[in-house]
Amino acid sequence: SYLKQRVVLNPGDLLEQVVIEQHPLGVPDLRAEIRAEGWQQLAQKFNIQGTIIAPISYKNRCLGLVLLGSQRWGYLL
């Protein structure tokens, strides 16, 4: 499955920003976001627009990420 694969963090990507800062990040339209290259295809396939990406962390160590998406524009889910 696409959601269970390992993802490489590239400098400047949204996922890298969430992992380093350890804070959730809102994206108004994931389909048009250029800093989320691998996720644009998934967003177009499932019509995901409003998105929040949040880290799963324990004791300041990032264990994974959660991506919450909506088919409506804006990131206030």
Rosetta silent file (secondary structure, phi, psi, omega in degrees, C-alpha in Angstrom):
SEQUENCE: SYLKQRVVLNPGDLLEQVVIEQHPLGVPDLRAEIRAEGWQQLAQKFNIQGTIIAPISYKNRCLGLVLLGSQRWGYLL
SCORE:     score description
SCORE:     0.000 S_00000001
   1 L     0.000  148.691 -178.695    0.000    0.000    0.000 S_00000001
   2 H   -64.075  -35.265 -174.644    1.118    3.541   -0.716 S_00000001
   3 H   -77.529  -13.892 -178.961    0.498    4.689    2.851 S_00000001
   4 H  -101.901    3.256 -178.629    2.738    2.043    4.442 S_00000001
   5 L   -83.045  158.714  176.801    5.855    2.702    2.377 S_00000001
   6 L   -79.954  142.413 -176.856    8.920    4.507    3.655 S_00000001
   7 L  -118.760  132.381  177.191    9.304    8.080    2.448 S_00000001
   8 L   -82.435  132.040  178.322   12.610    9.853    1.884 S_00000001
   9 L   -89.872  123.028  178.279   12.747   13.342    3.372 S_00000001
  10 L  -106.448  146.309  178.584   14.169   15.929    0.994 S_00000001
  11 L   -57.746  130.737  178.653   15.281   19.417    2.064 S_00000001
  12 L    92.589   -9.980  178.793   12.421   21.888    1.677 S_00000001
  13 L   -72.666  156.844  177.452    9.632   19.280    1.575 S_00000001
  14 H   -63.614  -41.148 -178.715    6.551   19.638    3.734 S_00000001
  15 H   -64.163  -39.106  177.809    7.174   16.305    5.429 S_00000001
  16 H   -64.368  -39.791  178.988   10.710   17.307    6.400 S_00000001
  17 H   -61.928  -42.686  179.655    9.395   20.557    7.863 S_00000001
  18 H   -67.018  -41.696 -179.347    6.862   18.692   10.029 S_00000001
  19 H   -65.188  -44.268 -177.206    9.459   16.155   11.231 S_00000001
  20 H   -71.663  -46.110 -176.192   12.052   18.795   12.146 S_00000001
  21 H   -80.848  -20.119 -179.324    9.704   21.342   13.756 S_00000001
  22 L    58.178   36.393  177.056    7.466   18.697   15.414 S_00000001
  23 L  -131.930  146.837  176.306    4.377   20.849   14.766 S_00000001
  24 L   -62.973  153.133 -179.548    1.310   20.211   12.581 S_00000001
  25 E  -133.243  130.939  178.344    1.216   21.955    9.221 S_00000001
  26 E   -98.588  139.613  178.698   -1.876   22.954    7.248 S_00000001
  27 E  -127.010  120.021 -178.295   -2.000   22.911    3.450 S_00000001
  28 L   -62.381  -42.142 -179.549   -4.979   24.562    1.696 S_00000001
  29 L  -142.362  102.788 -176.882   -4.745   22.439   -1.491 S_00000001
  30 H   -66.090  -27.263 -179.194   -2.443   19.415   -1.520 S_00000001
  31 H   -65.945  -28.090 -176.179   -3.003   18.885   -5.252 S_00000001
  32 H  -105.364    3.737 -176.563   -1.301   22.194   -6.071 S_00000001
  33 L   -81.630  119.062 -176.659    1.462   22.119   -3.436 S_00000001
  34 L   -79.202  -18.879  179.411    4.887   21.973   -5.098 S_00000001
  35 L   -84.534    5.435  178.616    6.701   21.064   -1.850 S_00000001
  36 L  -126.648   64.259 -172.062    4.813   17.734   -1.689 S_00000001
  37 H   -57.233  -51.634 -176.821    5.942   16.077   -4.904 S_00000001
  38 H   -70.225  -22.993 -176.330    5.107   12.469   -4.079 S_00000001
  39 H   -89.569  -15.211 -179.804    1.787   13.345   -2.477 S_00000001
  40 H   -62.136  -42.183  179.887    0.416   15.386   -5.401 S_00000001
  41 H   -64.241  -42.532  177.922   -0.446   12.268   -7.418 S_00000001
  42 H   -63.911  -41.274  179.535   -2.229   10.694   -4.453 S_00000001
  43 H   -65.539  -38.522  178.495   -4.112   13.937   -3.806 S_00000001
  44 H   -69.768  -38.222 -179.336   -5.240   14.174   -7.429 S_00000001
  45 H   -63.874  -41.992 -177.093   -6.314   10.532   -7.492 S_00000001
  46 H  -103.561    7.507  178.278   -8.493   10.863   -4.367 S_00000001
  47 L    56.558   48.194  178.544   -9.366   14.579   -4.825 S_00000001
  48 L   -90.611  125.413  178.998   -7.740   15.629   -1.531 S_00000001
  49 L  -113.818  -80.384 -179.115   -7.562   19.375   -1.073 S_00000001
  50 L   -66.862  128.350 -173.435   -7.517   20.650    2.522 S_00000001
  51 E  -141.088  142.626  169.580   -4.802   18.803    4.449 S_00000001
  52 E  -123.487  128.959  176.399   -3.191   18.759    7.861 S_00000001
  53 E  -111.132  120.961 -176.585    0.091   16.900    8.336 S_00000001
  54 E  -125.378  143.042  178.895    0.881   16.138   11.990 S_00000001
  55 E   -82.251  147.693  169.273    3.837   14.342   13.568 S_00000001
  56 E  -103.092  113.124 -174.291    3.458   11.288   15.792 S_00000001
  57 E  -134.789  157.458  177.041    6.144   11.785   18.413 S_00000001
  58 E  -143.799  122.083 -179.472    7.291   10.485   21.764 S_00000001
  59 L    52.360   51.809  177.741    9.892   12.254   23.914 S_00000001
  60 L    60.246   24.114  175.584   10.900   14.629   21.098 S_00000001
  61 E  -120.648  124.429 -178.295   11.449   11.756   18.656 S_00000001
  62 E   -79.244  122.058 -179.496    9.310   11.598   15.526 S_00000001
  63 E   -99.221  -19.023 -178.918    7.897    8.091   15.002 S_00000001
  64 E   174.982 -173.002 -179.419    5.737    8.852   11.982 S_00000001
  65 E  -132.866  149.986  174.085    3.305   11.253   10.366 S_00000001
  66 E  -116.851  131.252  177.889   -0.462   11.517   10.104 S_00000001
  67 E  -115.051  114.006  176.560   -2.026   13.048    7.017 S_00000001
  68 E  -105.795  124.452 -176.492   -5.641   14.188    7.426 S_00000001
  69 E  -128.827  156.311  179.606   -7.273   15.265    4.207 S_00000001
  70 L  -134.199  154.905  177.037  -10.583   16.621    3.010 S_00000001
  71 L   -84.504    1.690  177.108  -12.164   17.016   -0.404 S_00000001
  72 L  -101.492  151.710 -178.834  -12.957   20.624    0.436 S_00000001
  73 L   -71.860  146.049  179.796  -10.584   23.515   -0.065 S_00000001
  74 L   100.783  160.616 -175.487   -8.820   24.924    3.015 S_00000001
  75 L  -110.640    9.598  176.115   -7.119   23.188    5.903 S_00000001
  76 L   -86.485   85.058 -174.148   -9.625   23.799    8.728 S_00000001
  77 L   -81.188    0.000    0.000  -10.937   20.247    8.848 S_00000001
